[in-house]
Amino acid sequence: GTGTTSGLNIYTGFKPSWIMIKCTSTAGTNWPIFDNKRNTSNPRNTAVFYNTLGTNSNYTYGVNFNDTGFQVIDSDGDLNGSGREYMFMVFSE
């Protein structure tokens, strides 16, 4: 993670329809899921938390979906905390 909102770009080779992000280096963080149904345009800032049985949350910025992947535009520790490590799962449209 960079800890900035300037945009960390993740290349997947396809346009996402569903993204789950998990911080692997810090305990106690949420597992946000963004999709193209809750938010139909960028920024996708409404997420459901996989680890809390479907609790919804709104991030300040969230992520942007693009034609070849996604861009993290939030500095929240769940998504892009400075110096943290993350894994993600992405499904195509």
C-alpha atoms as an extended CHARMM CRD file, in Angstrom:
* protein
*
        93  EXT
         1         1  GLY       CA              0.0000000000        0.0000000000        0.0000000000  PROA      1               0.0000000000
         2         2  THR       CA              1.0230000000        3.5640000000       -0.6620000000  PROA      2               0.0000000000
         3         3  GLY       CA             -1.2360000000        5.3710000000        1.7990000000  PROA      3               0.0000000000
         4         4  THR       CA             -2.2520000000        7.8860000000       -0.8720000000  PROA      4               0.0000000000
         5         5  THR       CA             -5.3770000000        8.6680000000       -2.8720000000  PROA      5               0.0000000000
         6         6  SER       CA             -3.4590000000        9.3440000000       -6.0830000000  PROA      6               0.0000000000
         7         7  GLY       CA             -4.3080000000        5.9290000000       -7.4320000000  PROA      7               0.0000000000
         8         8  LEU       CA             -2.5900000000        2.5730000000       -7.2980000000  PROA      8               0.0000000000
         9         9  ASN       CA             -3.3630000000        0.8740000000      -10.6460000000  PROA      9               0.0000000000
        10        10  ILE       CA             -3.8420000000       -2.8950000000      -10.7330000000  PROA      10              0.0000000000
        11        11  TYR       CA             -3.7060000000       -4.4760000000      -14.2010000000  PROA      11              0.0000000000
        12        12  THR       CA             -5.9130000000       -7.5490000000      -14.6660000000  PROA      12              0.0000000000
        13        13  GLY       CA             -6.3510000000       -7.5450000000      -18.4570000000  PROA      13              0.0000000000
        14        14  PHE       CA            -10.1510000000       -7.2540000000      -18.1750000000  PROA      14              0.0000000000
        15        15  LYS       CA            -12.8580000000       -4.9490000000      -16.8170000000  PROA      15              0.0000000000
        16        16  PRO       CA            -13.8590000000       -6.0440000000      -13.3060000000  PROA      16              0.0000000000
        17        17  SER       CA            -17.3950000000       -6.6690000000      -12.1400000000  PROA      17              0.0000000000
        18        18  TRP       CA            -16.4550000000       -7.7620000000       -8.5870000000  PROA      18              0.0000000000
        19        19  ILE       CA            -13.3590000000       -7.0710000000       -6.4610000000  PROA      19              0.0000000000
        20        20  MET       CA            -12.4490000000       -8.2430000000       -2.9590000000  PROA      20              0.0000000000
        21        21  ILE       CA             -9.3970000000       -6.7300000000       -1.2570000000  PROA      21              0.0000000000
        22        22  LYS       CA             -7.7160000000       -8.1530000000        1.8710000000  PROA      22              0.0000000000
        23        23  CYS       CA             -4.8630000000       -6.6240000000        3.8470000000  PROA      23              0.0000000000
        24        24  THR       CA             -2.5240000000       -9.5270000000        4.6110000000  PROA      24              0.0000000000
        25        25  SER       CA              0.0110000000       -7.6840000000        6.7690000000  PROA      25              0.0000000000
        26        26  THR       CA             -2.2610000000       -6.1480000000        9.4330000000  PROA      26              0.0000000000
        27        27  ALA       CA             -4.7710000000       -8.0030000000       11.6090000000  PROA      27              0.0000000000
        28        28  GLY       CA             -8.2580000000       -6.6680000000       12.2060000000  PROA      28              0.0000000000
        29        29  THR       CA             -8.8560000000       -5.1230000000        8.7970000000  PROA      29              0.0000000000
        30        30  ASN       CA            -12.0420000000       -5.6620000000        6.8170000000  PROA      30              0.0000000000
        31        31  TRP       CA            -12.4220000000       -7.5530000000        3.5450000000  PROA      31              0.0000000000
        32        32  PRO       CA            -14.2740000000       -5.0470000000        1.3220000000  PROA      32              0.0000000000
        33        33  ILE       CA            -16.0680000000       -6.2080000000       -1.8120000000  PROA      33              0.0000000000
        34        34  PHE       CA            -16.8510000000       -3.7140000000       -4.5640000000  PROA      34              0.0000000000
        35        35  ASP       CA            -19.0820000000       -4.5560000000       -7.5180000000  PROA      35              0.0000000000
        36        36  ASN       CA            -20.7600000000       -3.0090000000      -10.5370000000  PROA      36              0.0000000000
        37        37  LYS       CA            -24.2640000000       -3.4060000000       -9.0570000000  PROA      37              0.0000000000
        38        38  ARG       CA            -24.0410000000       -1.2910000000       -5.8580000000  PROA      38              0.0000000000
        39        39  ASN       CA            -22.1970000000        1.5060000000       -7.6770000000  PROA      39              0.0000000000
        40        40  THR       CA            -22.7140000000        1.6200000000      -11.4220000000  PROA      40              0.0000000000
        41        41  SER       CA            -20.0680000000        4.2920000000      -12.0770000000  PROA      41              0.0000000000
        42        42  ASN       CA            -16.7500000000        5.4540000000      -10.6490000000  PROA      42              0.0000000000
        43        43  PRO       CA            -15.8010000000        5.9340000000       -7.9530000000  PROA      43              0.0000000000
        44        44  ARG       CA            -17.0750000000        2.6510000000       -6.5130000000  PROA      44              0.0000000000
        45        45  ASN       CA            -17.1640000000        3.6260000000       -2.8470000000  PROA      45              0.0000000000
        46        46  THR       CA            -19.8970000000        1.3790000000       -1.4430000000  PROA      46              0.0000000000
        47        47  ALA       CA            -18.5970000000       -1.9890000000       -0.2910000000  PROA      47              0.0000000000
        48        48  VAL       CA            -19.9320000000       -4.9920000000        1.5250000000  PROA      48              0.0000000000
        49        49  PHE       CA            -17.6080000000       -6.5790000000        4.1010000000  PROA      49              0.0000000000
        50        50  TYR       CA            -17.1170000000      -10.3170000000        3.5770000000  PROA      50              0.0000000000
        51        51  ASN       CA            -15.7770000000      -10.7920000000        7.0970000000  PROA      51              0.0000000000
        52        52  THR       CA            -18.7380000000       -9.1840000000        8.8980000000  PROA      52              0.0000000000
        53        53  LEU       CA            -21.6710000000      -11.0580000000        7.3850000000  PROA      53              0.0000000000
        54        54  GLY       CA            -22.6650000000       -8.5200000000        4.7920000000  PROA      54              0.0000000000
        55        55  THR       CA            -22.2140000000       -5.1930000000        6.5900000000  PROA      55              0.0000000000
        56        56  ASN       CA            -22.1920000000       -2.3240000000        4.0740000000  PROA      56              0.0000000000
        57        57  SER       CA            -19.7830000000        0.5870000000        4.2840000000  PROA      57              0.0000000000
        58        58  ASN       CA            -19.0880000000        3.7270000000        2.3250000000  PROA      58              0.0000000000
        59        59  TYR       CA            -15.4700000000        4.6880000000        1.7350000000  PROA      59              0.0000000000
        60        60  THR       CA            -14.4840000000        8.2750000000        1.0240000000  PROA      60              0.0000000000
        61        61  TYR       CA            -13.1830000000        7.3510000000       -2.4390000000  PROA      61              0.0000000000
        62        62  GLY       CA            -12.8880000000        3.5590000000       -2.8590000000  PROA      62              0.0000000000
        63        63  VAL       CA            -11.8060000000        2.1810000000       -6.2210000000  PROA      63              0.0000000000
        64        64  ASN       CA            -12.3030000000        2.9290000000       -9.9010000000  PROA      64              0.0000000000
        65        65  PHE       CA            -13.0750000000        0.1270000000      -12.3490000000  PROA      65              0.0000000000
        66        66  ASN       CA            -11.4580000000        0.5200000000      -15.7740000000  PROA      66              0.0000000000
        67        67  ASP       CA            -11.2470000000       -1.5260000000      -18.9770000000  PROA      67              0.0000000000
        68        68  THR       CA             -8.0460000000       -3.3310000000      -17.9630000000  PROA      68              0.0000000000
        69        69  GLY       CA             -8.2980000000       -3.5520000000      -14.1720000000  PROA      69              0.0000000000
        70        70  PHE       CA             -8.9100000000       -1.2080000000      -11.2900000000  PROA      70              0.0000000000
        71        71  GLN       CA             -7.4350000000        1.7680000000       -9.4960000000  PROA      71              0.0000000000
        72        72  VAL       CA             -7.3420000000        2.0980000000       -5.7110000000  PROA      72              0.0000000000
        73        73  ILE       CA             -8.0490000000        5.7560000000       -4.9120000000  PROA      73              0.0000000000
        74        74  ASP       CA             -8.4280000000        5.5560000000       -1.1370000000  PROA      74              0.0000000000
        75        75  SER       CA             -5.8270000000        5.6040000000        1.6490000000  PROA      75              0.0000000000
        76        76  ASP       CA             -7.9600000000        3.5920000000        4.1020000000  PROA      76              0.0000000000
        77        77  GLY       CA             -6.0780000000        0.7430000000        5.7830000000  PROA      77              0.0000000000
        78        78  ASP       CA             -8.5390000000       -1.7970000000        4.3540000000  PROA      78              0.0000000000
        79        79  LEU       CA             -7.5160000000       -0.7810000000        0.8180000000  PROA      79              0.0000000000
        80        80  ASN       CA             -4.2020000000        1.0570000000        0.6200000000  PROA      80              0.0000000000
        81        81  GLY       CA             -2.5300000000        1.6960000000        3.9850000000  PROA      81              0.0000000000
        82        82  SER       CA              1.0680000000        2.9040000000        3.7940000000  PROA      82              0.0000000000
        83        83  GLY       CA              3.5350000000        0.0040000000        3.8610000000  PROA      83              0.0000000000
        84        84  ARG       CA              0.8380000000       -2.6630000000        4.0900000000  PROA      84              0.0000000000
        85        85  GLU       CA              0.5590000000       -5.7190000000        1.8540000000  PROA      85              0.0000000000
        86        86  TYR       CA             -2.6470000000       -6.7430000000        0.0750000000  PROA      86              0.0000000000
        87        87  MET       CA             -4.1350000000       -9.5430000000       -1.9580000000  PROA      87              0.0000000000
        88        88  PHE       CA             -7.2000000000       -9.2970000000       -4.1280000000  PROA      88              0.0000000000
        89        89  MET       CA             -9.6590000000      -11.4220000000       -6.0430000000  PROA      89              0.0000000000
        90        90  VAL       CA            -11.2700000000      -10.0220000000       -9.1840000000  PROA      90              0.0000000000
        91        91  PHE       CA            -13.9890000000      -11.4040000000      -11.4530000000  PROA      91              0.0000000000
        92        92  SER       CA            -14.5980000000      -10.1520000000      -14.9840000000  PROA      92              0.0000000000
        93        93  GLU       CA            -17.7930000000       -8.6470000000      -16.3990000000  PROA      93              0.0000000000
